[in-house]
Amino acid sequence: MRTRTKMALAISLIVWIGFPVLFFFISLNTNEWNYLILSIPGSFTAGFTGLMLTIHHHEKDHQL
């Protein structure tokens, strides 16, 4: 796996999993659960899209 692909995979996973976890702790501390509720759709959409594009690009590189 190339360095750029590894970096893109790490960023996608951070956005997909890390942001909701971060907002969970923020919501837990502030007792405002709207932070978590509003962060989940955007995080999952951006993270999952980035993950699928990264996997597609990784498979494309191995076909050549």
Beta strands, then each sheet from edge to edge (+ up, - down):
end
